[in-house]
């Protein structure tokens, strides 16, 4: 019998279920009033016409109040236990409104009710209305349907995407969609697809009253700055945040409107990336033979993925790490419609580099191969110089000799006024590329050499973001070297796209700077990542928090903040608003060839002190 009733109810449209609830409430409230009279007067109660009229007024008043409180919008099978408070509130307001009608009726000599009747009506009515819903939840739905996640959700954004998402989530189940949040005052207080639209300012109260534990962002077309602000505001409250994919990803068919993803640190930092300009990417890649050094690294592998999407003639993967080379070749090879050539070796191997360029007719090189981890390079000065300085010289000279038309060095903000060996080696690499790009033969042959300098990329190997993720997953603590430390961040994909576009803008010997936005305090980054994991920060003010943050002290040669410019005034905008060109000024006073020879001699003697001295001496000014 229950099975048949379940099937009938499940087959009804939502409006039909709401009508059944409203009719039940009306009949139940009349029965409650009759019982209230029985309790008050005793014996068998037979109402007169005036009493019947006043009794009928009660449900006529209550039903609109219940409707306003959303008692006919909630899905019974997902009804949270805290909904009983909503029932009591609605019943209290309905009782007060009915009492006002009784007062008018008494003043008009229409009829008189005992004063205790409204009290009985409120208590019994709340128990019947609330109890009926919870009884239906536990009796009319199969046990497997009762064991649902106690997730009560709000959707941020009551636009078309939000409406589709609400419909999809209701169909799929898995939680209760309690309503919408929206910034538009015209929508607030209204019902959209049967759900109330609330102001975001009400969220704290909704969390307390309705047990809201999750907010889903359904604002795919909002600008990055506003999105960042919304996420930052939500991140201060005890709710999990998920988001609808970008509207472009939905339109392209990559995601369905019901497919949600977790909020990532990229969303919180609010990078306002600019869509790639096909006019800048296509001439650099399409139909050409490209070589990427360090092809298995974070930046190198993302460069390879972007290049693969723009139909090159051939892609040469140059990588010293065997497993990394295997991984990127396997990832790209499954869908490659072009020749894919893996080359295992070091950029310091001149004959191998020259042979790879000549054999495959390389037309453009993106040089991402480098040792980048600051403490490791600091502890291995000779290898850092060998790979970063002389590896760059080897491949840049080979590119010049082999007639490669475009050469792009991937540099770093640590090359500006470097305090560590890694930053100093990358500054040398920039100077080498500039010097080769300025040579007469490069100018005569139309060869373009450029360097692209930018800050940290989110999620790159050895960077702070994956380290923090590991520490959070292990239960903490999250370690900082200094509370004041700041860094620039951008996504790997955005950085790689901008690198390719900068190569097209090159005129030879250029140094490009990517717009990194505002620097981020590492302390804030750590706290936000802890909250995004659904945990709290343990501190003096919150000793019961989940994850502690510990300050370990700044490491040798580490800077509190990074810079992109030696002099911000000496830079100019290009046709791409995220790419700037540095004014390089006068050539170096030092003969770079002689300095490189002295550095090479120090390497051959394995004289680390002399190598370190020469490394910083040449670039001191």
C-alpha positions as CSV (number, residue, x, y, z in Angstrom):
1,X,0.0,0.0,0.0
2,X,2.7,2.4,1.0
3,X,4.6,1.5,-2.2
4,X,1.6,2.5,-4.4
5,X,1.2,5.8,-2.5
6,X,4.9,6.5,-3.0
7,X,4.6,5.9,-6.7
8,X,1.6,8.1,-7.0
9,X,3.2,11.0,-5.1
10,X,6.5,10.7,-7.0
11,X,4.5,10.9,-10.3
12,X,2.8,14.2,-9.3
13,X,4.1,17.5,-10.5
14,X,5.5,19.8,-7.9
15,X,2.4,22.1,-8.0
16,X,0.2,19.1,-7.4
17,X,2.2,18.1,-4.3
18,X,1.9,21.7,-3.0
19,X,-1.9,21.7,-3.5
20,X,-2.2,18.4,-1.5
21,X,-0.1,19.9,1.3
22,X,-2.2,23.1,1.4
23,X,-5.5,21.1,1.4
24,X,-4.2,18.9,4.2
25,X,-3.2,21.9,6.2
26,X,-6.6,23.5,5.8
27,X,-8.4,20.4,6.9
28,X,-5.9,19.7,9.7
29,X,-6.2,23.3,11.1
30,X,-10.0,23.0,11.1
31,X,-9.7,19.7,13.0
32,X,-7.2,21.4,15.4
33,X,-9.7,24.2,16.1
34,X,-12.5,21.7,16.8
35,X,-10.2,19.8,19.2
36,X,-9.2,23.1,20.9
37,X,-12.9,23.8,21.6
38,X,-13.3,20.2,22.9
39,X,-10.4,20.7,25.2
40,X,-11.6,24.1,26.4
41,X,-15.4,23.4,26.7
42,X,-15.5,19.7,27.3
43,X,-18.3,17.4,26.1
44,X,-19.3,17.2,22.5
45,X,-18.7,20.5,20.7
46,X,-21.2,21.5,18.0
47,X,-20.2,24.9,16.5
48,X,-22.8,27.6,15.6
49,X,-22.6,29.6,12.3
50,X,-20.5,32.4,13.9
51,X,-18.0,29.9,15.3
52,X,-17.9,28.0,12.0
53,X,-17.1,31.3,10.2
54,X,-14.3,32.2,12.6
55,X,-12.9,28.7,12.4
56,X,-12.8,28.8,8.6
57,X,-11.0,32.1,8.8
58,X,-8.1,30.4,10.5
59,X,-6.9,28.2,7.6
60,X,-7.7,31.0,5.1
61,X,-5.2,33.2,7.0
62,X,-2.7,30.4,7.7
63,X,-2.3,29.1,4.1
64,X,-0.9,32.4,2.6
65,X,1.4,32.7,5.7
66,X,2.7,29.2,5.2
67,X,3.2,30.0,1.5
68,X,5.2,33.0,2.4
69,X,7.4,31.0,4.8
70,X,8.1,28.5,2.1
71,X,6.3,25.5,3.6
72,X,5.1,24.5,0.2
73,X,8.4,24.9,-1.5
74,X,10.4,22.5,0.7
75,X,10.9,18.9,-0.7
76,X,9.6,16.7,2.1
77,X,12.2,13.9,1.5
78,X,15.0,16.3,2.1
79,X,13.4,18.3,4.9
80,X,16.0,19.3,7.5
81,X,15.3,18.8,11.2
82,X,15.7,22.6,11.7
83,X,12.7,23.2,9.5
84,X,10.5,22.7,12.6
85,X,11.6,26.2,13.6
86,X,10.2,27.6,10.4
87,X,6.9,25.8,11.0
88,X,6.7,27.3,14.6
89,X,7.4,30.8,13.2
90,X,4.8,30.5,10.5
91,X,2.2,29.1,12.9
92,X,2.9,31.9,15.4
93,X,2.4,34.6,12.7
94,X,-0.8,32.8,11.4
95,X,-2.2,32.6,15.0
96,X,-1.5,36.3,15.7
97,X,-3.2,37.3,12.4
98,X,-6.2,35.1,13.3
99,X,-6.3,36.7,16.8
100,X,-6.5,40.1,15.2
101,X,-9.5,38.9,13.1
102,X,-11.1,37.6,16.3
103,X,-10.6,41.0,18.0
104,X,-12.3,42.7,15.0
105,X,-15.1,40.1,15.1
106,X,-15.6,40.6,18.9
107,X,-15.7,44.4,18.5
108,X,-18.3,44.0,15.8
109,X,-20.4,41.7,18.1
110,X,-20.0,38.9,15.5
111,X,-19.0,36.3,18.0
112,X,-16.8,35.6,21.0
113,X,-14.1,32.9,21.5
114,X,-12.6,31.8,24.7
115,X,-9.1,33.4,25.1
116,X,-7.4,30.0,25.6
117,X,-8.5,28.7,22.1
118,X,-5.7,30.6,20.2
119,X,-3.1,29.1,22.5
120,X,-4.4,25.6,21.9
121,X,-4.6,26.4,18.2
122,X,-1.0,27.5,18.0
123,X,0.5,24.6,20.0
124,X,-1.6,21.9,18.3
125,X,-1.4,23.5,14.9
126,X,2.4,23.6,15.0
127,X,2.6,20.0,16.1
128,X,0.2,18.8,13.4
129,X,1.6,20.8,10.5
130,X,5.2,20.1,11.4
131,X,4.6,16.5,12.5
132,X,2.7,15.7,9.4
133,X,5.7,16.7,7.2
134,X,8.2,14.7,9.2
135,X,5.8,11.7,9.4
136,X,5.5,11.8,5.6
137,X,9.3,12.0,5.3
138,X,9.8,8.9,7.3
139,X,6.7,6.9,6.2
140,X,6.2,7.8,2.5
141,X,9.8,7.4,1.3
142,X,11.7,4.2,1.1
143,X,14.6,3.8,3.6
144,X,17.2,4.1,0.9
145,X,15.8,7.5,0.0
146,X,15.9,8.6,3.6
147,X,19.7,8.1,3.9
148,X,20.5,11.2,1.9
149,X,23.2,13.7,2.6
150,X,22.0,16.2,5.2
151,X,23.2,19.0,2.8
152,X,21.0,22.0,2.7
153,X,22.2,24.2,-0.3
154,X,21.6,27.7,-1.5
155,X,22.3,28.7,-5.1
156,X,24.1,32.1,-5.5
157,X,22.6,33.6,-8.6
158,X,18.9,33.4,-9.6
159,X,19.6,33.9,-13.3
160,X,18.9,31.4,-16.1
161,X,21.9,29.3,-15.2
162,X,20.8,29.2,-11.5
163,X,17.3,28.2,-12.5
164,X,18.6,25.4,-14.6
165,X,20.9,24.3,-11.9
166,X,18.1,24.2,-9.3
167,X,15.9,22.1,-11.6
168,X,18.8,19.7,-12.3
169,X,19.7,19.3,-8.6
170,X,16.0,18.6,-7.7
171,X,15.8,16.0,-10.4
172,X,19.1,14.4,-9.3
173,X,18.5,14.6,-5.6
174,X,21.2,14.4,-3.0
175,X,20.3,17.4,-0.9
176,X,17.8,20.2,-0.3
177,X,17.9,23.4,-2.4
178,X,16.6,25.8,0.1
179,X,16.6,28.9,-2.1
180,X,18.6,31.5,-4.0
181,X,21.0,34.3,-3.0
182,X,21.1,37.2,-5.4
183,X,22.5,40.8,-5.3
184,X,19.6,42.1,-7.4
185,X,17.2,43.9,-5.1
186,X,14.4,43.4,-7.8
187,X,14.6,39.6,-7.3
188,X,15.1,39.5,-3.5
189,X,11.9,38.4,-1.7
190,X,10.5,36.8,-4.9
191,X,10.1,33.2,-5.8
192,X,12.0,31.8,-8.7
193,X,11.1,28.2,-9.9
194,X,9.4,27.8,-6.5
195,X,12.4,28.9,-4.4
196,X,12.7,32.1,-2.4
197,X,15.4,34.6,-3.4
198,X,17.3,36.0,-0.4
199,X,19.8,38.8,0.0
200,X,23.4,37.6,0.5
201,X,23.3,39.7,3.7
202,X,20.8,37.1,5.1
203,X,23.2,34.2,4.7
204,X,24.4,34.1,8.3
205,X,20.8,33.8,9.5
206,X,19.9,31.2,6.9
207,X,22.8,29.1,8.0
208,X,21.5,29.2,11.6
209,X,17.8,28.8,10.8
210,X,17.8,26.4,7.9
211,X,21.1,24.5,8.5
212,X,22.6,25.7,5.2
213,X,26.0,24.0,4.8
214,X,26.7,24.6,1.1
215,X,26.5,27.5,-1.3
216,X,26.8,26.9,-5.0
217,X,27.9,29.8,-7.2
218,X,25.9,30.0,-10.3
219,X,27.3,33.3,-11.7
220,X,29.3,32.1,-14.7
221,X,29.4,35.4,-16.6
222,X,30.3,37.7,-13.6
223,X,33.6,39.7,-13.8
224,X,36.6,38.3,-11.9
225,X,36.8,41.1,-9.4
226,X,33.2,40.7,-8.2
227,X,33.6,36.9,-8.2
228,X,36.6,37.1,-6.0
229,X,34.8,39.4,-3.6
230,X,31.8,37.0,-3.3
231,X,34.1,34.0,-2.7
232,X,36.1,35.9,-0.1
233,X,32.8,36.9,1.7
234,X,31.5,33.4,1.6
235,X,34.8,32.0,2.7
236,X,34.4,33.7,6.1
237,X,31.3,31.7,6.9
238,X,31.0,28.0,7.8
239,X,29.8,26.8,4.4
240,X,31.3,24.7,1.7
241,X,31.5,26.5,-1.6
242,X,31.1,24.9,-5.0
243,X,30.7,26.6,-8.4
244,X,29.2,26.2,-11.8
245,X,31.8,26.0,-14.6
246,X,32.5,29.1,-16.7
247,X,29.7,29.9,-19.3
248,X,32.2,29.2,-22.1
249,X,32.8,25.7,-20.8
250,X,29.1,25.1,-20.6
251,X,28.5,26.5,-24.1
252,X,31.3,24.4,-25.6
253,X,29.8,21.2,-24.1
254,X,32.7,20.5,-21.8
255,X,30.4,20.6,-18.8
256,X,26.7,20.3,-18.2
257,X,24.9,22.9,-16.1
258,X,24.4,20.3,-13.3
259,X,28.2,19.5,-13.1
260,X,29.7,21.4,-10.3
261,X,33.3,21.7,-9.2
262,X,35.0,22.6,-6.0
263,X,36.2,26.2,-5.5
264,X,39.9,26.3,-6.1
265,X,42.6,28.7,-5.0
266,X,42.5,30.1,-8.5
267,X,39.0,31.4,-7.9
268,X,39.9,32.9,-4.6
269,X,42.8,34.8,-6.0
270,X,40.5,36.2,-8.7
271,X,42.9,36.4,-11.6
272,X,41.1,38.2,-14.4
273,X,42.7,36.3,-17.3
274,X,42.2,37.5,-20.8
275,X,41.1,35.1,-23.5
276,X,43.9,34.1,-25.9
277,X,44.2,36.2,-29.0
278,X,44.2,33.8,-32.0
279,X,46.0,36.5,-34.1
280,X,48.9,36.2,-31.7
281,X,49.0,32.5,-31.1
282,X,48.3,31.1,-34.6
283,X,51.3,32.6,-36.5
284,X,53.6,31.3,-33.7
285,X,52.4,27.7,-33.8
286,X,50.1,26.7,-36.7
287,X,51.9,24.6,-39.3
288,X,55.3,25.0,-37.7
289,X,57.8,22.7,-36.0
290,X,58.1,23.7,-32.4
291,X,60.6,22.5,-29.7
292,X,59.9,22.9,-26.0
293,X,62.7,22.3,-23.6
294,X,61.8,21.1,-20.1
295,X,58.7,19.7,-21.8
296,X,57.8,17.5,-18.9
297,X,57.8,20.3,-16.2
298,X,54.9,22.4,-15.0
299,X,55.3,25.3,-17.5
300,X,56.8,23.1,-20.2
301,X,54.0,20.6,-20.2
302,X,51.3,23.2,-20.3
303,X,53.1,24.9,-23.2
304,X,53.0,21.6,-25.0
305,X,49.3,21.2,-24.4
306,X,48.5,24.7,-25.7
307,X,50.8,24.1,-28.7
308,X,49.1,20.8,-29.4
309,X,45.7,22.5,-29.5
310,X,46.8,24.9,-32.3
311,X,47.8,22.3,-34.9
312,X,51.6,22.5,-35.2
313,X,53.3,20.5,-37.9
314,X,55.6,18.8,-35.4
315,X,56.3,19.1,-31.7
316,X,59.7,18.2,-30.3
317,X,59.6,17.3,-26.6
318,X,63.1,18.0,-25.1
319,X,63.4,16.7,-21.5
320,X,66.1,15.4,-19.2
321,X,63.8,13.5,-16.9
322,X,62.8,10.2,-18.4
323,X,59.5,9.7,-16.5
324,X,58.4,13.3,-17.1
325,X,59.1,12.8,-20.9
326,X,57.1,9.6,-20.9
327,X,54.2,11.2,-19.1
328,X,53.8,14.2,-21.5
329,X,54.3,12.1,-24.6
330,X,51.6,9.7,-23.4
331,X,49.2,12.5,-22.6
332,X,49.6,14.2,-26.0
333,X,50.0,11.1,-28.1
334,X,46.5,9.8,-27.6
335,X,44.9,12.7,-29.6
336,X,47.9,14.1,-31.6
337,X,47.2,14.8,-35.2
338,X,50.8,16.0,-35.8
339,X,54.3,14.4,-35.4
340,X,55.3,14.1,-31.8
341,X,59.1,13.6,-31.2
342,X,60.5,12.8,-27.7
343,X,64.1,13.8,-27.2
344,X,65.7,12.6,-23.9
345,X,68.7,14.7,-22.9
346,X,70.0,17.8,-21.2
347,X,70.1,21.3,-22.7
348,X,73.8,21.5,-21.7
349,X,74.5,18.8,-24.3
350,X,75.4,21.0,-27.3
351,X,75.7,18.3,-30.0
352,X,72.4,16.7,-29.0
353,X,70.6,20.1,-29.1
354,X,72.1,21.0,-32.5
355,X,71.2,17.6,-33.9
356,X,67.6,17.9,-32.7
357,X,67.2,21.3,-34.2
358,X,68.8,20.3,-37.5
359,X,67.1,16.9,-37.8
360,X,63.6,18.1,-37.3
361,X,63.9,21.6,-38.9
362,X,62.8,23.4,-35.7
363,X,61.3,26.8,-36.4
364,X,60.5,28.0,-32.8
365,X,61.9,27.1,-29.4
366,X,60.3,27.7,-26.0
367,X,63.1,27.3,-23.4
368,X,61.5,26.2,-20.1
369,X,64.2,23.8,-19.0
370,X,65.8,25.1,-15.7
371,X,66.4,24.3,-12.1
372,X,63.9,26.5,-10.3
373,X,63.7,25.4,-6.7
374,X,65.4,28.1,-4.7
375,X,66.8,26.2,-1.7
376,X,68.0,23.3,-3.9
377,X,69.8,25.5,-6.3
378,X,71.3,27.5,-3.4
379,X,72.7,24.2,-2.1
380,X,73.9,23.1,-5.5
381,X,75.4,26.2,-7.0
382,X,77.6,24.6,-9.6
383,X,74.8,22.5,-11.1
384,X,72.4,25.5,-11.0
385,X,74.9,27.6,-13.0
386,X,75.7,24.7,-15.4
387,X,72.1,24.1,-16.2
388,X,70.5,27.5,-16.1
389,X,73.3,29.7,-17.4
390,X,75.3,27.5,-19.8
391,X,72.2,25.4,-20.7
392,X,70.6,28.6,-21.9
393,X,73.7,29.7,-23.7
394,X,74.1,26.3,-25.4
395,X,70.5,26.2,-26.7
396,X,70.4,29.9,-27.7
397,X,73.7,29.6,-29.7
398,X,72.4,26.4,-31.3
399,X,69.1,28.2,-32.3
400,X,71.1,31.0,-33.8
401,X,73.3,28.7,-35.8
402,X,70.4,26.4,-36.8
403,X,68.3,29.3,-38.2
404,X,65.5,29.0,-35.6
405,X,63.2,31.9,-36.3
406,X,61.7,32.4,-32.8
407,X,63.3,31.7,-29.4
408,X,61.5,32.4,-26.2
409,X,63.2,32.1,-22.7
410,X,60.9,31.5,-19.7
411,X,62.3,33.6,-16.9
412,X,61.2,34.6,-13.4
413,X,60.6,37.6,-11.2
414,X,63.4,36.3,-9.0
415,X,65.8,37.6,-11.7
416,X,65.1,41.1,-10.5
417,X,67.7,42.3,-8.0
418,X,68.4,38.6,-7.2
419,X,69.4,37.6,-3.7
420,X,69.7,33.9,-4.4
421,X,71.6,31.7,-6.9
422,X,68.5,30.6,-8.8
423,X,67.4,34.2,-9.5
424,X,70.9,35.2,-10.5
425,X,71.3,32.4,-13.0
426,X,68.0,33.4,-14.6
427,X,69.2,37.0,-14.8
428,X,72.3,35.7,-16.6
429,X,70.0,33.7,-18.9
430,X,68.0,36.9,-19.8
431,X,71.2,38.7,-20.6
432,X,72.5,35.9,-22.8
433,X,69.2,35.8,-24.8
434,X,69.4,39.6,-25.2
435,X,73.0,39.6,-26.3
436,X,72.3,36.8,-28.9
437,X,69.1,38.5,-30.1
438,X,71.1,41.8,-30.7
439,X,73.8,40.1,-32.8
440,X,73.9,41.3,-36.4
441,X,73.4,37.9,-37.9
442,X,70.2,37.4,-35.9
443,X,68.9,40.7,-37.1
444,X,70.0,40.0,-40.7
445,X,68.2,36.6,-40.7
446,X,65.0,37.9,-39.1
447,X,65.6,35.7,-36.0
448,X,63.8,36.8,-32.9
449,X,65.1,36.1,-29.4
450,X,63.0,37.1,-26.4
451,X,62.6,36.4,-22.6
452,X,59.3,36.4,-20.7
453,X,59.5,37.2,-17.0
454,X,56.7,36.4,-14.5
455,X,56.0,35.3,-10.9
456,X,54.8,32.1,-9.4
457,X,52.3,29.8,-11.1
458,X,49.7,28.0,-9.1
459,X,50.2,24.3,-8.6
460,X,53.7,24.2,-10.3
461,X,56.1,21.5,-9.1
462,X,57.8,22.6,-5.9
463,X,55.6,25.7,-5.4
464,X,53.9,26.7,-2.2
465,X,50.3,25.7,-3.2
466,X,50.9,21.9,-3.6
467,X,53.0,22.0,-0.4
468,X,50.2,23.6,1.5
469,X,47.7,21.1,0.1
470,X,50.0,18.2,1.3
471,X,50.3,19.8,4.8
472,X,46.6,20.4,5.1
473,X,45.8,16.8,4.0
474,X,48.3,15.5,6.6
475,X,46.5,17.5,9.4
476,X,49.0,20.3,9.5
477,X,50.7,22.4,10.5
478,X,51.0,24.6,7.5
479,X,54.5,26.2,7.5
480,X,55.3,29.8,6.6
481,X,58.8,31.3,6.5
482,X,57.6,34.8,7.4
483,X,54.2,36.4,8.1
484,X,55.0,39.4,5.9
485,X,56.0,37.4,2.8
486,X,54.1,38.2,-0.5
487,X,54.3,36.6,-3.9
488,X,52.7,37.1,-7.4
489,X,50.6,34.3,-8.7
490,X,48.9,33.3,-11.9
491,X,47.5,30.0,-13.3
492,X,49.8,27.8,-15.3
493,X,47.5,27.9,-18.3
494,X,47.3,31.7,-18.3
495,X,51.1,32.0,-18.0
496,X,51.7,29.5,-20.9
497,X,49.2,31.2,-23.2
498,X,50.8,34.6,-22.5
499,X,54.3,33.2,-23.2
500,X,53.2,32.0,-26.7
501,X,51.6,35.4,-27.4
502,X,54.7,37.3,-26.2
503,X,56.8,35.4,-28.7
504,X,54.7,36.8,-31.5
505,X,55.2,40.3,-30.2
506,X,59.0,40.0,-30.1
507,X,61.1,42.3,-32.3
508,X,64.4,40.7,-31.3
509,X,66.3,40.9,-28.0
510,X,63.1,41.7,-26.0
511,X,62.3,41.2,-22.4
512,X,58.6,40.8,-21.7
513,X,56.8,41.2,-18.4
514,X,53.5,39.5,-17.7
515,X,50.9,41.5,-15.7
516,X,50.6,39.5,-12.5
517,X,48.0,41.7,-10.8
518,X,48.5,42.4,-7.0
519,X,50.9,40.4,-4.8
520,X,49.3,38.0,-2.4
521,X,50.3,37.6,1.3
522,X,51.4,34.0,1.8
523,X,49.7,34.0,5.2
524,X,46.4,34.9,3.6
525,X,46.9,32.2,1.0
526,X,47.5,29.6,3.7
527,X,44.4,30.6,5.6
528,X,42.2,30.6,2.5
529,X,43.4,27.1,1.5
530,X,42.6,25.8,4.9
531,X,39.1,27.2,4.8
532,X,38.6,25.9,1.2
533,X,39.3,22.5,2.5
534,X,36.4,22.9,4.9
535,X,38.6,23.3,7.9
536,X,39.3,26.1,10.4
537,X,42.6,27.8,11.3
538,X,43.9,27.0,14.8
539,X,45.0,30.2,16.5
540,X,45.1,31.9,19.9
541,X,41.6,33.2,19.2
542,X,40.4,29.7,18.0
543,X,42.3,27.1,20.0
544,X,39.9,24.4,18.8
545,X,40.7,25.0,15.1
546,X,41.7,22.2,12.8
547,X,45.0,23.3,11.2
548,X,47.7,25.4,12.8
549,X,50.0,27.8,10.9
550,X,53.6,27.8,12.0
551,X,56.3,30.4,11.1
552,X,59.6,28.7,10.6
553,X,61.8,31.7,9.8
554,X,63.0,33.1,6.5
555,X,65.5,30.8,4.6
556,X,68.9,31.9,3.4
557,X,68.8,34.2,0.3
558,X,64.9,34.3,0.4
559,X,63.2,37.6,-0.3
560,X,60.2,38.9,1.5
561,X,58.7,40.1,-1.7
562,X,59.4,39.8,-5.4
563,X,59.5,42.4,-8.2
564,X,58.8,42.2,-11.8
565,X,60.6,45.4,-12.8
566,X,64.0,46.9,-12.2
567,X,62.3,50.2,-12.9
568,X,58.5,50.2,-13.5
569,X,58.8,53.5,-15.4
570,X,61.0,51.7,-18.0
571,X,58.3,49.6,-19.5
572,X,55.6,50.0,-22.1
573,X,52.3,48.4,-23.0
574,X,52.0,46.1,-26.0
575,X,49.0,45.3,-28.1
576,X,48.1,42.7,-25.4
577,X,47.0,44.3,-22.1
578,X,48.6,41.5,-20.0
579,X,52.0,41.8,-21.7
580,X,54.5,44.6,-21.2
581,X,57.8,45.2,-22.8
582,X,60.8,46.4,-20.7
583,X,63.0,49.1,-22.0
584,X,66.4,47.4,-21.8
585,X,68.5,50.5,-21.7
586,X,72.2,50.6,-22.6
587,X,74.2,47.4,-23.1
588,X,76.1,45.9,-20.2
589,X,79.5,47.5,-19.5
590,X,80.9,44.0,-18.9
591,X,81.9,41.8,-21.8
592,X,79.4,39.0,-21.4
593,X,81.6,36.6,-23.4
594,X,84.6,37.2,-21.1
595,X,82.4,36.9,-18.0
596,X,81.0,33.6,-19.3
597,X,84.5,32.3,-19.9
598,X,85.5,33.3,-16.3
599,X,82.3,31.6,-15.0
600,X,83.1,28.5,-17.0
601,X,86.6,28.3,-15.6
602,X,85.2,28.5,-12.1
603,X,82.9,25.6,-12.9
604,X,85.7,23.5,-14.2
605,X,87.7,24.1,-11.1
606,X,84.6,23.3,-9.0
607,X,85.3,26.6,-7.1
608,X,81.9,27.3,-5.7
609,X,82.9,30.5,-3.9
610,X,84.4,32.0,-7.0
611,X,81.4,30.9,-9.1
612,X,79.0,32.5,-6.6
613,X,81.1,35.7,-6.6
614,X,81.2,36.0,-10.4
615,X,77.5,35.2,-10.6
616,X,76.5,38.2,-8.6
617,X,79.3,40.6,-9.5
618,X,78.4,40.8,-13.2
619,X,74.7,41.6,-12.6
620,X,75.2,43.8,-9.5
621,X,74.2,46.9,-11.5
